[in-house]
Amino acid sequence: MRISVIGTGYLGAVHAAGMAELGFDVVGVDVDAAKIETLNQARMPFYEPEFEPLLAKHVGKGLRFTTDIAEIADADVHFICVGTPQRRDSPAADMSAVDGSVDAMIPFLKDGSLVVGKSTVPVGTAERLAERIEVATPESVTVELAWNPEFLREGFAVQDTLHPDRLVLGVNGDNAESILREVYARTIAEDQTPVVVTDLPTAELVKVAANSFLATKISFINAMAEIAELTGADVTQLADAIGHDDRIGRKFLNAGVGFGGGCLPKDIRAFSARAAELGAGQSVAFLHEVDAINQRRRDHVVNLVRTHLGSLAGRRVAVLGAAFKPNSDDVRDSPALSIAGQLHLSGARVTVYDPKAMDNAARIFPTLDYADSASAAVEGAEAVLHLTEWPEFRELDPEQLAASVATKLIIDGRNVLDREAYRNAGWTYVGLGRP
């Protein structure tokens, strides 16, 4: 069996390498020539732990990347892994890359091949694409379409590809299911991975439903943080207490600056937009408030800085973190970078440091100052903001940092620093939702 992967962004590149690791001949296709060249040199076009060794192991030995869509002609299974970002003119998903990739592959689909969507799409997309393929292919060519949503966590993408916690197979018949079970046979056998077989619309809904639930859980605890700050309660202790209820669980109950990245924000907006198109907008109306709570957390941190420093004009602020989460260089919709930008626009002199995301951050906010270390970033700072929970930030010595700053004020936007250690070193420690 030969496999093609259309789109070699974060999802597609990792999936292609993962399929090679599972023993298949794989070709990855993308329109970005620079990215293709980087991948063919077994180098990462983005930061992801464990990804580069996997590339080095397989590039040129069953795994290759190309800009020529015609090279998919020999493949039996075609995975669609292109992006579905938010549209510029609405909250809905931009489906141009998905539609374009399907149109591009149709002339090269052979009889008996299977097209498999992995991209996160509005429910109903699979049925629409299946009809599109059926109309455009000759009568002598039978092509099936399935949906196999991805559940990658940035920072753990290789692990999640090779050892997923579940496989969802959205199919219309036994043949597509059989092919996908063959693709994932090793994973299913070695890890006893649960396999959930569904129809197409259910498979499409799984990813957006999961992301909407996670976003809601995060925004819920951040709403509790707002109440805690007004009442003197401690949201961290509150989360520990309710997290012991196994119906709730402790995961994703960490109050802070909220969620970001290329999935949760745009997925809940696209889900709301699609529900409205279906006449069910009220069913997910709560997602608008989930989004609003998340955005308020960013404004709240800016207001906290203003409360402690007064006017922000000319004040020196150090921001530790630019990526939306640790173990990633992804700054899409990053709370850390959004807060840094707001402070800068309010007149503050903002210096940012992140272990991996500096180049990406500088492309979006070139007017911010960037340092090459945490100690350099905090030099002369009147406020230090901890906004991305990289391990190295948790390991910083409060005593040593105190010697570099102008004012010992730290705002812990992730509530993970050692509060007592900072206070014992003379810092004013401000946690979100904590007294």
Order of alpha helices (4+ residues) and beta strands (2+ residues): beta-alpha-beta-alpha-alpha-beta-beta-alpha-beta-alpha-beta-alpha-beta-alpha-alpha-beta-alpha-alpha-alpha-alpha-beta-alpha-beta-alpha-beta-alpha-beta-alpha-alpha-beta-alpha-beta
